[in-house]
Amino acid sequence: MKELPNPTFPLSPIALPRSWFQRPALVVPIASPARVEAKPERTGLVVSWAKHQDEVRQAQRLRYSIFAGEMGARLTTPVPGHDMDIFDDYCEHLLVREAATMQVIGTYRVLTPAQARRVGSTYSDTEFDLTRLRGLREQMVELGRSCVHADHRQGGVIMALWGALAEFMVRNRLDTMIGCASIPMQHNGVCGGHAAASIWRQLRETHLAPIEYHVLPRLALPVSQLDDTLQIEPPALIKGYLRLGAKVLGAPAWDPDFNTADLPMLMRINDLPPRYRKHFLGA
């Protein structure tokens, strides 16, 4: 079992939000997907940061099964059956496991400011010109490769991930999160990017960041050539980000390998609505 290099920060203990039902060790109850304030169920999840390479491999296998197996991404990987890239070795990997089986059923990877300097950029830099975010970088982490096993997409896993991420940010005095939120080229039965163009048109009217934070895609989705008049809901993850106070930073990029339109998004701890601050941080 290979130990991972020392992380940028001491890994934050995964503390349960005080408003959640308390269980032994690191077991976090699943919250009802209907509303954040709903009484949690008693099914347990185990939340942890990867400490060994084999734990990262478990996350990479889950990512591969979802991105390649479900979404049809064309992944070039040195280890068959694993989604891997250059950023993985520099990231902290957050894992959610099913308590009964200890199977990894949800994951995020987190690139801290110091590690971004070491690798030379963030993943988002490869898709967008982030020049206007240079003043935020010292306290900005990048979230990426979020995914949840198909059998566990009722809300509890992503809430457990978000709770641990919020606690990590506060503990390490970081205040800004960025990332690329993906919209599949086939979304809600609509093919060819029209859904992504329509979602972008809706969100730029309601959730666009101030102009000083706008970024430019390096390979833009050709939204002017697409039908953006469809009334279609964003993917669940994007809707969740918006409820947390996230803003869209500009037009979507096209990722041909993952065959997705990627929206650049920014969230700040200070912008969390009060009910979510209380839920995740007990504050």
Sequence and secondary structure as in RCSB ss.txt:
>XXXX:A:sequence
MKELPNPTFPLSPIALPRSWFQRPALVVPIASPARVEAKPERTGLVVSWAKHQDEVRQAQRLRYSIFAGEMGARL
TTPVPGHDMDIFDDYCEHLLVREAATMQVIGTYRVLTPAQARRVGSTYSDTEFDLTRLRGLREQMVELGRSCVHA
DHRQGGVIMALWGALAEFMVRNRLDTMIGCASIPMQHNGVCGGHAAASIWRQLRETHLAPIEYHVLPRLALPVSQ
LDDTLQIEPPALIKGYLRLGAKVLGAPAWDPDFNTADLPMLMRINDLPPRYRKHFLGA
>XXXX:A:secstr
  B    SS        TTS   STTEEE   SS TTS   S EEEEEE  BHHHHHHHHHHHHIIIIIIT    
  SSTT    TTGGGSEEEEEEETTT  EEEEEEEE HHHHHHHTS HHHHHEE GGGGGGGGGEEEEEEEEE G
GG SSHHHHHHHHHHHHHHHHTT  EEEEEEEEESSBTTB TTHHHHHHHHHHHHHSB  GGG  EESSB  GGG
S         HHHHHHHHTT EE SS EEETTTTEEEEEEEEEGGGS HHHHHHHH  
